[in-house]
Amino acid sequence: MIALSFNDIIAVAIAILTILALFVSWLVSRSKVRSEMRAIEAVSAVEAFQHEAAEKGKRLLFGLGDGLTPQAASVNALAGLGIWRETSARAVFNDQPAQAITGEGSLALLSQMVLRGVYQDAVAVELFKTEQAQLGGLSAAAGAAGLLPEVNQPSNAAVILIGNHSPIASLAANLAGRKNLPLAAISDTLTAQSAFLISAPLSTQGEDYYAAQTAFKLQSKAGLQLRALDILRALTVLALLIGAVLKLTGVIP
């Protein structure tokens, strides 16, 4: 019989806990009294902003970040494209369609491709304009410089900063505050989250960024996984606390 090391035992325990968390989440999802997924305030605000923009005949302005630069390539930047697509789809026939500004060329092209697909699905390709997804600049600073004039436009109903942002994006959040524009900030970088914590009351913290798309348009499988992750997070915190107590009391050498 193969002897397992301490690390192997920990790995097996984590795998078993993950399976148990998924099973418990599946049971909860199948029960008659189904628990709702934990609401993310910043994401819920995006939907409210959308209704407000439609009523006022104004637009939603998206800052999609600059996470696909060669210096710091990250697929996390693509997470914002899902909400960009859903919001654009609901604003195809509005007085003012949604507008996006990016800080990187590849991300700008992807946002345009997503937008064109939205208009194709709505059988309204003639309404598609590439200007709805513009390139603000080729760096974080240049992208912010291109975003600021758009934030200053009177046709905005709200500003949504989502994606891989740098702390310099807080300038756009500050300008939106001075223009009395509602703002939601959803970023994966810790530095941007720290900056938005001060300048944007509606912002995500920690890994909530990765649940933004699912929370905006809930899918059963994705919701199941997110509930399992919440259970695992609670178990991890509990295990760390128990380990700390055992270490302090001398039970663990």
HUURHU-V418363 format. One record per helix or strand of 2 or more residues. SS is the DSSP state (helix for helix, strand for strand). FROM is the first residue (numbers start at 1). TO is the last residue. If there is no record, write none. Layout:
ss = [SS/SS]
from = [FROM/FROM]
to = [TO/TO]
This chain:
ss = [helix/helix/strand/helix/helix/strand/helix/helix/helix/strand/helix/strand/helix/strand/helix/strand/helix/helix]
from = [6/41/59/70/75/99/105/125/130/133/140/156/167/182/190/202/206/220]
to = [30/56/65/72/90/102/121/127/132/135/151/164/178/187/199/203/216/248]
